[in-house]
Amino acid sequence: MHNDSLSLAKFWTILNSETVFSIQSLLLITVLSCLNWFFEILKWKYLVSIFKPISLKRATEQTLGAHTASLFTPNRIGDYGAKALYFPSNLRAKIMGLNGLGNFAQMCVTTFFGSLGLLFFSSTFPIHFDYKTLHWSQYLIFGLLVTVLIVLAKTYLKPETWLLKIKRFLSAISLSLLMKTLLFSTLRYFIFSFQFYLLLQLFQVDLSYLNTMMALSSMYLLASILPSVFIFDVVLKGSIAVYLFSFFDINGTIILSCITLMWILNVVLPSLFGIYFVMRFKLPKS
């Protein structure tokens, strides 16, 4: 509010005079967002198919509908329950497990590339983070996930069948399915990373792809381990990104503009489509 370098007036000045947006570039950015969500939908379709084959249309409905329904929950944890509601009660525990597997694969990709990026970044620039705070955030997220799993187990499983159910669930997941899940997660990661790099180029930022990835992967890693909800997601990522990209002497308004555009394209617009599926939602017959 009180930072002249991040004022709304300066944002419009940069947008009008320092960008090279065109119909082709806007189309390419939109296509990248569509590809990002296409691979997320495809990942969900393949995951669910081991218990209940669904069409691509049905996978789209479940993915976007659950995305919209989970926006106001911490770290979109409501996505687990929202997707499970699309299935009969006898499959819901398995569906939540599959959703956890898909999110875990995406987190593994984010952690792997983010750790590499943060390692190179910290060896190049004197960055300073409150690691104690980050550790407490990780414990909080882990505690929430454990609590959810315990509640689900007590709700849907009898105590004597827990281990048997888990064993059957894990035995149904093949190595090829795990590799496909990791592949789709990796493709998504590089798609939205390249989308951010393209936005920087459209704002005429002279920064190499490797340096962009170094800062961007660090930002996604740090943002992923901090609890947030839909409204504050752009603020959290924006504040981290402004700090990291400041080492390259990039205007903070440009970075916030890119983060906001990414948020609109990959979070807000898909949620608007998801509203249609949420409004049409009907509980399946048990």
N, C-alpha and C positions, 0 to 999 in steps of 0.2 A: 504493500500500500504506500510506503514512504520511500521506496527505492526508485530514483529517477531512471536508472538504467533498465528497470523492469516495468516501466509505466505502459498503460494501454495506448497512449499517444505514440510512444516509440514503437510499439508493436505494429500499429497501422502504418507507420512510416516505413518500417522494414518490409512489411508485407507488400506495400505498394511500389517501393523503389529498389529493393534489394533481392527480389526473387525473380526466378525465371519460369514460373508456372505456365503451363500450356495445357491444351485439351489432351494432348498425347501423354504428358507427364501425369496429369490427374487420373487419366484412364489406367495408366500403368500402376499407380499407387492403389487404385481401387481394386484392380485385378489381383494384386499381391495380398490385399486383405481377404478377398474371396478365396484365394489359394490357401491362405493361412487357416481359415475356417473349414475349407474343404477337407484338408488333411486331418483336422480335428474330428470332423464328422466321420471320415473314413476310418480313423483309428477306433472310434466308438463302435462303428458297424462291425468291424472285425472282432473286437473284444466281446461284444454281446453274442456274436454268432456261435460261440462254443456252447451256450446254453439255450439261446432262442434266436434263430436267424431272423434278421429284420432287413427291410429294404433301405436303400439310400435315402428315400423320402422320409421314412420313419426315423432313421438315424438323425436326419436334419431336424425334424420336429423335436426329438428328445434333447438333442444337444443345445439348440438355440432356446428352447423352452426352459430347460434347466439353467442355462446361463442367465436368462432374464430373472428367473425366480430366486436366484442365489446372490444377486448383486448387492443386497444390503446385509449380507452375513460376513463375518470376519474371514478374510482370505477365501471368500466364496465357498465356504464349507457346506453351505446349504445345497450345493450342486449334488451332493451325495444323496440326500433325501429326495430331491426333486426328480432325479432320474429314476430312482427306485419306484416312485409312485406310478410310473408308466407301465409297471409290470405287476403280475399277480403277487400276492403276499408271500407265496412259497418260493419266489425267485428273488425277493428284494434284498436279502442278505448277500446273495451271490452278486447281484447287480452292483451293490455298494462296494463289494470287494473288487470287481472289475473296474469300477470307476476309480477306486484307490490305486489300482495298478496303473491305469492310464495317467493319472496325475503324478504318481511316483516316477514314471518313466520321463515325463516332462521335467520334473524337478531334478532328476539325475542329469539330464542334458544341460539344464540351467546351471547346476552345481559344477559339472565338469568344465564347461567352457568358461563359466564365471570364475572358478578357482584359477584357471590358467590366466585369464585376463587380469584378475586382481593381483596375481603373483607378479606378472610383468609390469603392471601399473605401479605397484608399490616399490618395485625395484628401480623404477625410472623416476617416479615423483614422490615427494615427501608427504604422502597422504596420512591423515590422522582420523581414526574412528574410535568411538567408544565401544571397544570390543566386549566389555562387560555387559553393556546394554544389549548388544547383538546376541550374546549367549543367553541372557534371560529371555529374549524374544523367541529364540529357538526352543527353550524349555517350555515356554507358554504354548507355542504351536503344537509341540509334541504332546503336551499334557491334554490339550483339546482333542487331538486325534485319538489318543488312548481312551479318553472318556467316551467319545462317540463309539468307538469299537466295543467297549465294555457294555454300553447301553444296548447296542445292536445285538450283541451276543446274548444278553439276558432277555431281550425281547423276542428274538426269533429262534434261539437255540436252547435246548435243554442242557444242563451242565454235563451230563454224561455223553452228549453227542458232539461237544465242541471240537475235540481233536479229530473225530471221524469226519465231521463236516469240513474242517480245514484241510484235512488230508485229501478228501475227494475234490475240493475246490482247486487245490494246487496241482493235483494230478491231471485235471482237465486242461491246464494251461501248458501248451506245447512250447518248445524252444522257438519254433518258427513264428508263433504268435508274439512271443516276447521280442523277437528281432523286428517284426513288423511294427510293433508298438514303439520301439526305440527309433526305428527309421522314420516313422511319421512325426514323432516328437522332434527329431533332429531337423527334418525338413521344415517344420513350423518355425523352429528357432532361427534358422538361416533366412527364412522368408521375411519374418518381421524385423530381423536385424538388417537385412539389405534394404527393407522399406525405410528404416530410419536413416540409413546411409544415403539413400536416394533423396530423402527430404532435406538432408544437410546440403547436398549438391544443388538442390533447387533453391535453397537459401544462399547459394554461392559461398559455401564454407569450404575453404581449402584445407581439407584434412584427408589423409590417406585412409583406405579401407581398413588396413590393419590397426591403425591408431583408433579409428572409430570403433572397431570390434573390441579392442582392449578396454576402452572406457565403457562401451555399451554392455558388454558381458559382465563387467564389474557392477554396473548399475543394476542389471536384472538380478544378479545374485544377491546384492544387498537389499533390494526391494522385496525379494521373494521371502526373506526370512523375517521381515518385519510385519506384524499384523496390520491389516488395513481393510477398509470397505470401499465399495464402488466410488462414493463421492470423493474420498480422499486419496484414491489410488494415483490419480494424476499429480496430486500435490506431493505425495511421497516420492514417486519416481522423478518428478520434476526437480525437487530439491536436491536429490542425490546426483542427478544428471548435471545440474548447473554447477555443483561443486566439482565433479570429476572433469567436465569439459572446460572448466575455468583454467585448468593447467595448460590447455592448448590456446588460451586467450580467445575463446569464442564467446561472443555476446550472449549473456544469459537469456535475453528475450528470444533469441533464435532457438536456443535449446528448449525453452519452455514452449515455444510455438510448435516445435517438432514433437515433443512429448504429448502436447494437447491434441495435435492432429492424429497421432498414433492412437491415442485414447479414444477419440471420436470414431475413427475408422475400424478399430479392432474390438472395442468394448461397447460403445454407445449404439452405433448403427446395428450391429448384430442383435443387441438387446431389443431394439425397436421391432426387428423382424420376429424376435422371440415372443413379443407381446401377443402377436397373432396366434401363436401356438398355445400360449398360456390361456388365452381366452377360450380356446376350443378344447381345452383339456377335459378329459373325462376319466374317472377312475376305472381301471380295467376290472373285469369280473374275476373274482377270486377262484 
